Amino acid sequence: MEAVVQNINNVNEETAIEALFSYLDRGIDDMEAGRMHTVDEAFQIIKDRMRNEL
């Protein structure tokens, strides 16, 4: 979890955890809707969303 905190520039660990779980929830929703991504695509989507939202 420390890597996530370091990558989003001084955001506290609790906020980072909440953001990560939010992204995972979206991923589960995508899977249930039949929208599948490779692991690399999924990580890129998460990285992009974190950059754009934080």
N, C-alpha and C positions, 0 to 999 in steps of 0.2 A: 504494500500500500504506500510505502514511502516514495516509490518511484512516481506514483500518480501525483502525490502532493508536490514533489519537486517540479514536475512538468507543468503544473498549472500555476506557477509563480505565487507562492506565499498564501495559497488558499488553505484554510485549516483542514485537518484530516477528516473531520466530520462532514464538511461540505463536499470534499472529494469523494467520500464513500457514498453519500447521497446521490451525487452526480453519476457515479459509476453504476449504482443499482438502477437509476432511472434509465440509463442507456441499455442495460441488460434487459430491463422490462420491455423496452421498445423492440429489442431483438427477439424476445419471445413472442411478442405480438406479431412481428413480421413472419416468424416461422409458422405460427398458427394460421396466418393468412396465406401461407404458401409462397411467401417471398423469401427465397434462400440466398445467402451470400457465402462466399468462401471465407475462411478464417482471415486471410489477408484483407479482403474487402471489408469485413466486419471491423477489424482493428482500424482500418483507415477511416471508416465512417465515424467511429467513436472519437478518433483523434481530431477529425474535422469538426465534429459537433462541440467537442471540448474547447477548441480554439475559438469557435464562433460564439459560444454561449458564455464563456468566462472571461 
